[in-house]
Amino acid sequence: MFPRSRFPRSGEAAGEAPAATYRQVRASFDDRTITVYQAYAPAIARPAVQAGRFVPPFRRDRMTWIKPSFRWMLYRSGWAIKPGQEHVLAIRISRRGFEWALAHSCLSHAEPAEHADERQWREQLLASPVRVQWDPERSLTLAPLAHRAIQVGLSGEALERYVDEWTEEIIDVTPLARRIRDLVREGDPAAAGLLPAERPYPLPAEIAERIAATE
């Protein structure tokens, strides 16, 4: 399990963030680092945990998606059961790197408030090594919630920096994911207390605008 000092627990009922705004980056973070999540097959996950960074057969020539929301990762991986996603990894990366990624990102879909027209969006999309996508956040039972959680897709220069510069630690939290699953299935309220404590991330104003975050 994640060391308690680096992976605080939340006592929020039902694992839902109180008064979350529609698009808000919520995460576990400290003064220097932020924790994001990914799920991989054993062939990729185990060498990464051992090395403390992503190594072959991890591929740098394809986009990889990081998620600050643990509940969204549980949903995406099907409680770490889906083929190819049997290991949920917690990756501590530098906040400097995370913010660089967002500052160099493009939304996955054009939005009138952010782009003059679709052509402008497509030009930005082609020039950006990072994609940002907002998807419904998930409850402790993995049901969709009204507010959104962020996914960040890294490719090219962003992916190289993620692997070589930003990553500080990789920890396999699969046992935690499956323990929470078992408690949820049993209807045990203790499940909520095992969730990582995630809180609003203090985005610089220009980055919040770029990724279409809401106040």
Summary of the structure (lengths in Angstrom):
residues: 215
radius of gyration: 16.8
end to end distance: 33.7
largest distance: 50.7
contacts: 670
relative contact order: 0.25
helix: 35%
strand: 27%
